[in-house]
Amino acid sequence: MTILSALARAYDRLPDAPKPGFAAQKIGLVIGLDRDGTPLTATRLTITNGKKEVAQTMSVPAPVKRTAGIKPNSFWDKTAYALGVSAGAGKRTAEEHAAFVRHNTDLIGETADPGLLAFLRFLESWSPDRFTEPLFTEAMKDENVVFALEEDRLARIYLHDRPAARALLETEAPEADDGAPICLVTGEHGNVARLHPSIKGVWGGQTAGGSIVSFNLDAFESYGHSQGDNAPVSEAAAAKYTGALNRFLEKDSGHRVQIGDASTVFWAEAPDQADAAFAESIFAAMVTDMAAEDEAEARQVGDVLDRIRKGQHLDSVAPKVSKGVRFFVLGLAPNAARISIRYWLNSDFGTLAENYARFSRDMAIAPADRQGMPALWQYLAETAVLGKRENVPPNLAGEWMRAILAGTAYPLTLMSTVLMRIRADGGVNARRAAILKAVLVRNFRMEKEAPVGLDPENTRKGYLLGRLFAAYEQAQTAALGRNVNATIKDKFYGSASAQPRKVFAMLESGSANHLSKLGKVRPGQRVNLERTIAGIMDKMKPGDTPDEDPFPASLPAAEQALFGLGYYHQRSAFFARKDAPAEDTDAK
């Protein structure tokens, strides 16, 4: 099933989807009209979103596609068109308002409907200089505005909702003839949508919206076709797939998560809508820390997710959603006026759960993160400068998400980015160690070499060097305390993990001094550290000759990842000991 056909099918199942020919838009103003067309009230339509007042979302006649020309909407528009006023310079506001009046007057024509008659009288009598206080305020300019008879306004019966208005909108759309092209989405004959409705809500995209399907240059066209004729999608199918996508992209839709720079929408398809909704709740909990609103459902979702992470098959955990639910995930990112597809999943939910369980096994680390299994965005924050979401490297989130959902190899840029962040700020916490381990296990097949917890028998050079570096750091901390201007981790972690031979001889010499000082105050701790260091060095096998330097000149990326993992395990083991001072091992 293609992306567009899946979205079109989803539109038909949405209980709150706009009807054909309508679209959800932000409407900030309603004008109540007397029957003679006089504006009696002008009411802001806003809701509180956090600390901001934002316009309400309302189903209105589908907006026209505006590029450079002047094109008015039916029965509603922004104030520049509907009222002839704008907060900006408005060089062509008069032309836009004239086009709005002309279009709606021609559309309504002769009518006996009192609401449409009032609207016609308003269009005939209105002039922009009547936009004055106290009825109108400056804050109302550039809002999208709808109209209603004042007697119907409080009942929220707007002009475009009246049966007479809907009948006019239906007659406005031309019927398809037998010679119309076959729609690539539905397989039926239909009038081709030359320009598809805009898709709004993609993070970082243009406020006017973008397009998944568009042909605006000769280089994209073929066989003499222009615009939408190059990929014939019927107007009905275009309205459906964009309507569903716009609905999913709304902030509180329950079908949207932000994964790095990819706006991700997801939905399920099942014979029983309750099973589909439950699968959607499980997926939302998989990739974010978003919990279901209902407390009982949240507990049920949490229990299922915990059992999946422990390796239980979905057939035994939630059999109804294992095979009877089809699941879709679509990742979108802005690309000027177009929208790029970052990833697309079309699978049964059981397969997705298996891939997520494998991801959970890959990310298992001991000691684990103190906050439990982090959400995916929390892992991504470990790859970003200052831990900010907006600093996550471009494309990384999409590539990693695709690998998780499809069960394929992780992007190698994930490992290199984490290694770079560790060198930059000197921190190896549970999340970063888990990421390094996951890449080593899946991409480099190092199930044994990259263990979950400390492995004293591991002989991989990178792992041993990481353990040894942690032991040297512990010796310094135990001898000098924590009030050191810069620890060996602050000074040498980057060079030690990349070019060990340059620094480890110096670190070894320094540790001897630290251990000597420690022996005067804590002889028992000195003995333990010396045993740990000696045990690690015994496994640092030299080359063909005993005199060969056990420290390699350089470490490849995979060994640097093992270095970070060994460092995390050994350092955590020190703090788990009773004779070691407590410290937050997740601190950077």
N, C-alpha and C positions, 0 to 999 in steps of 0.2 A: 504494500500500500504506500503510495507516495505521500509526501508531506501535505500537499494541498488537499488531496482526497481525504486524508485522515482528519484534517482540520474541518473540512466541509461536513464530514460525518459527525464530528464533535459538536458542530453548530446545531445540528438537528436534535441533539440530546440535551442541550443547555436549557434549563428551565427558565433562566432569566435572559436568554439571548434576544437581541432586538429582532423584530419581525422583518421579513424580507423587504428591502427598500428603506430600512431604518438602520441607524448606527448609534452607538453610545458616544455622547459628546459631553464635554464640560460646559454647563450652562450656568452663568452667573447672574442672570437678570430676567425677570418676568414682568411684562407690562400688562396691567389690567385695563381693558378697554370698556368704555360705555357703549351702548348699542349704536350711538351716533358716531363712534370712532374716536371719541375724546379719551386720551389717556388719563385714567383716574389714579392709578397707583404704579409705582415702580419699585419692585421688591427684590433685594439681593437674595440669591439662592446659594448659600454657602454652608459648609459644614466645617467643624473644627478638626484639623489633622495635626495632632501634636500641639504646637503653639501657633500654628498658622490657620487662617481662614481660607479655604479653597472652594472653588466652584463645585456644584453638585454634578454628578454624572446622570445624564438623562437620555432616553431613547428618542431620537428626533429623525426626520427624513435624512437619508444618507447624504453627507456633504459632497459637493462637487470636487473634482480634482483640479486644484488651482496651480498653475505654473507661473506664467507671466501675465496671462490675460485677466480680464474682469469677468468673473462668473459668480452669480448670486445663488444662494440656497433657497429652498422652498419653505416658506413660513417661519424661518429663523435665520439668523446670521450674526456676525459680530456687529457692533454698533456702527462701524464705518459704513457697512452696507444697509443695515436695517434702519438706522436713524440719521445717517450722514454726518456723524461726529466721531472724532478720534483724538486720542491723547497726543499723537505725534503730529508731524507737519501735515500729513494727509493731502498730498498733492493731487491725488485723483479720487478723494473721498466723494466729491460731488458726482463723479461719473459712476462710482460704485453704488451710491444710493439710487441714482436714476435707474441703473440696471436692475437693482432689487425691486424697485417699484414696478418697472415695466414687466419683469419676469413674473412676479406674483399676480399682477393685474391680468396678464394674458392667461396665466394658469387657471385662475378662478373664473374669469369670464362672467357669465350670467349665473346667479345663484340666489336661492331663497333661504339659505342657511343663515341664521342671525349672527353667528360667530364670524363667518366669512364676509358677510356684509359689513360688519363692524370693522374688520381688518381692511376691506377695500376703502371704506370711508376714512380710516386712519391714513392710509397711503395717499389718498387724494388731498387731505388737509394738512398733513404733517410738514413742517419745515424745521431744519436743524437749529434755527435760532430759538426754538421752543424748549431746547434742552437746557433748562435753567433750574436752579434751586427754587423752592424746597423739594420739588418732585424728583428732580434728577441731581446727581452729584458727580464731581470729577472722578471719583473712584469707580463709577459705573462705566466709564469709557473703555472701549476695547474688550468688554465682556461679550460673550455670546448671549443673545437675547431671544426669548420666545414670547409669544403673545397669548392672551386668554381673555375671554369675557370676564369682567370683574365678578360677576355673579357665580362664575365657575372656578375662579382662581383658587379660592381656599379649598375647593374639592380637588385641586390639582388636575383639572381637565383643561388641557392646553389646546390651542388652536389646531395644532397638527394631529391631536388625538380625536378630533371630531370625525364622525363617519363620513361627512361630506368631503372633508379634506383628504381622508384616506382614499376615498373613491377617486378623487382627482389625481392623486399620486399614482394609483394603479393604472389609470388611463394614460398617464404621462410616459410610462415605459412601453416601448414598441414590442409587439408580439413577434416571435421568431417565425420566419417562413420556412418552407420545406427545404429551401436551398441554403439555409444557414449552416455554417461549419459545425463539425462535431466537437464538442467540448472535451478537452484532454482530461478533465477531472471527472465529469459525470458520464461521458460516453454518449451524451444525448445532443441533439441539435439545439443550438441556442445562439442568440446574438452575442458576438464577441465583445468582451470588455477591452476596449482599446487602451484605457488607463485604469488600473486597478485602484481601489480605495486605499488610502494611506494607512500604514500600520504605525501606531503610536505607543509609547511606553517603553521602548528599548533604551536602556541606560546609556547615556552618552550620545544618543541619536538626535536628529533635528526635531525641534518642537512641532514642526509641521508634519512630521511623520516621514516614513521611508517606504520603500517597496522591495519585495522579494523578487517580483517579476516586473521587469521594465525594459523597454528598448527605446533609448532616446538619442542614439547616434547611428549614422549610416553603417558603421562598422559592426553593429550588433544585428543588423537586419539582413534578410536574404530573400531571394526570389521575388523581389519587388514589393514585399510586404512591409508595412510600417507599424510601429508600436505593437499593440497586443495581437495583431494578426499573425505575428511570427510564432506565437505559442497560443493558439486559440483556447481561451478560457471563457466560458459564458459569463454574462453579467451576474446571473444568479449564483454561480459557483464562486465567482470572485467576491461577491458580497458575503457569502457564507464563510469562506476561509479567512477573510480579513476580519469579519465580525467575531468569529471564535477566537482568533489570535489577539485581537484588541481586548476582548473580554478577559482572556487569560493573563494578559500583560498588566492589567490593572493592579495597583499596589496591594490591595487586600483581597484579591480574587481567590486565594487559597490554591492557586495553580502556578505560582511564580516564585522562583528563588533567584538570587543573584550569586553567581559563581564567578568570582573575579570580574572580568569585563564582559562576561557572557550572561545576558538575561535569559534565564532558563524557564521554560514553561513545560508543564507535564499534565497528562490527563490519562484516564483509564477508560476502557470500554469493556463492558460485561453485560450479560443478560439481566443480572440483578444490579441495579444502580447502587445499592448499599455495599455490595462487594467492591465495586469500582471506587466508591468514596473511601472505603477502608484501605484499599491499596494505595490510593493517593496520600492518605495520612501517614502510612508506613514510609513511603518514599520521602515525604517532606521531612520526617524525623531522621531518615538516613543521611540526608545531605545538609540539613540545617539543625538548629536547636529549636525549631518551630514545633510547638506541641498543639494537639487538638484542643479546641475550646472546651469541649465537654470533658469533665474530669475523669469520668469512668472510661471514656474512649481513649483519653490520653494514657491511662494506666494500661489498657489493653494493648495499645500500640507499642508502648514501652516494653511490655512483656514479650510481645512477638519479636521486636527488634533485638532485645537482649538474647533471646533464644537463637535467632538467626546468627548473631555474632559469635555465639558459642558453638556454631557448626551444625545445629539441628536443621534438617531439611524442611523446607516450607510445606511439603506435603503433610508432615506431622504437626506442624505449628499452626498453619492456617490453610487447610486444604481447599477451601472455597476460592481463595485468591491465587492459589498455586498454578492452576492450569486454566481456570475459567475466565481469567482477566487478561486482556491485551493492554499493554502499557506503552505509552509514547512519551518521549522526552526530546525537546527541541531547544537547542542553544543558539541564541541570536546575538550578533554584535553589530554595531553601527559601522557603516562604510560610506561616508558622505550621504547622499540621498538614497543610497541603497542599504539593504540589510544583509549581512553575511550569515550564512549557516555555519556555525561552529561544530555542531554535532547533531546527530539525529538517531534516535533509538526507536525501533519498532519491534517489540518482543513480548513474549508472555511474561507475566510478572514472576513466575517461578524461576526462569532463567536469570532475570535481573537480580533476584534475591540471592541466587547462587553466586553470581559475580560479586555482589556486595559482601557475602560471607567470605569469599576468597580475599577481598580487599581488607576485611577486618583481620583475617589471619596474617596477612602481609604486614599490617600496621601494629600487630601485637608487640609490646615492649614491656620489659620489667626493669625497674619499677615503672608502673604505668603512670599516665598523667593523673594528677590529683583530682581533676575535675571529671574524670571518667573519659569515655570515648569522645574526643572532640568532634565538632561538626567540621565538614569539609572546608568551610570558609576560615575556620580557626587554623587548620593546617596550612592553608594558602597564605595566611597572614605571616607565617614563619618564613616565607620566601620574599617578603616585601620589606623595603626600607622603612624603618620605624614601625613596622607591623601594621601599616595602614593598607586597607583594601585597595585603594586607588593606586598603590604602588606595586601591586602584583604584576609581574612581567606579562606583557601582552601575549595572548595565545596560550600561555601556560595553563590557565584554569580550564580552558576548553579541551586541550589535549589530555590533561589529566582526567577530567570528567569522562571523556570518551573512553579512555583506557579502563576506568573503573566500571563503567556500565557494560562495556563489551567484553571485559575480561582479557584485554590485550596488554602488551608491554607498556610500561609507563614511559612518558617522555624523558629522555636522558637529560634534557634541560632542567628537569625537576631536581635531579641529584646535583648537577653543577651549580644551580642557583642556591640550593641549601648550603653547599660547601662554601660558596662565596659569602653568604650571610654569616656563617660561622666564623670565617676568617675575619670578616669586617667587625663583628661585635663580640667575638670570643665566647659565644654561648652555645652549649649543646644541651638542650632540654629534652624532655620526653618526646615532644612532637617532632623535633628535628631528627632525633635518633630513630624514631619510628619511620620517618620518610626515607632516611638512608637505608635502613634495614629492608623496607618494602622494595625499593628499587634493586637492591642486591639480590633479594630472593627471587623476584619475578624476572628481571632482565638478565641477571648474571648466574642464575640457577645456584645461588649460594645458600641453600637451606641450612646446611650444617655450619658453614663458615660465618654466617650472620645469625647468631642465636637470639632468642627472645631475651634471656637474662645472661648474667655473667657466666662465661665458659672458661674455667681455668685451664682446660686442656686444648683450647684453640691454638693452633700454631701458625695461623696466617700472620704474615709480617706486619701488615697494617694494624690488625687487631691488637697484637702484642705491643706495638709501639704506642698505640693509644692508651693501653693500660699502663705502660711504663711512664708515659707523660703524666698521667693522673697520679701515679705514685710519687713522682718527683714534686708535683705541685702540693700533694698532701704533706710531704716532708717539709717543704718551705712554710706552709701554713701552720703546721704543728710547732715548728721551731720559732717562727717570727710573729705568729698571731695574724690577725686579719687586717691590722692597721699598716699594711704595706702599700706604698704608693702605686706599685704595679707588680702583679704576680707574674710568674713565668707564663701563665696562660695569656695574660694581657700582652706580654712581649713576644712570645715565641710560638704560640699555637699554630699560626699560619705557616711559618717556615718549618716547624717540626713535622707537620702533617704532609708537607709537599717535598721538602728536601731534608730528611732526617740527619744525614751525615754532617750537615753544616752546624747543627746545634746540639745534638744529643751528647756529644763528648763534653761540651761545656755544661750541659744540664747535669750530667753524671758527676762532674767535679763539684758543682754547686750543691748537689744533694748530699755529698759526703760531709760538707761543712754543716749543712742543716741537720743531718742525723747526729753529728758529733755534739752540736749544741743541744739537740733534743734529749740525748742520752743523759745529760746532767740533771734534767728536770723530770723527764718521763722515760725512764729506761725501758719499761715494758712496751710502750708504743714504738720506741725506736727498734726494738727487736722485731716486732710485728711488721714494720715497714721494710726492714732489711730482708726479712724472709720473703715478703711479697716481691720485692725488687729482684732478689736472687732467683726466685721461681720463674719470673718472667724472662730474665736473662738466660736461664738454662734452656728455655725453648727458642731463644733467638739463634737458631742454627747458623753458623758462619758458612762460608762457601766451601770450596774444595780444600782449602788449607786453613788450619786453626788460626793463623795470624790474620786472616782476612777480616776486614771491618764488618761487624754484624749489622751495622746501620747502612741501609741502601742509600745511594746518592739521591734518588728521587722515588716518589710513589705515584703510580697512575691513579686516575680518578676513583676506580673501584676500591683500591687500597686506602685512599684518603677517606672514603666513606666508612671502611672498616676501622680506620683510625678513630673517627668520631664515635663509632659505635662502641669500640673498646674503651675509649676514654669515658663515655657516659656510664657504661656498666661498672668499671672499676671505681670511678668517683662515687657512684651511688652506693657501692659496696662499703666504701670507707664510712660514709655517713650512716649506714645501717648498723655499724659496729657500736657497741656500747661505749668504747673508750674514745670515740670520735665526737667532736662537737656537732650539734644539730645544725642543719642548713637546708634551705630550700633548693633542691637539686634542679628545679625548673628555672631558677633565676639565671638571667643572662648576664 
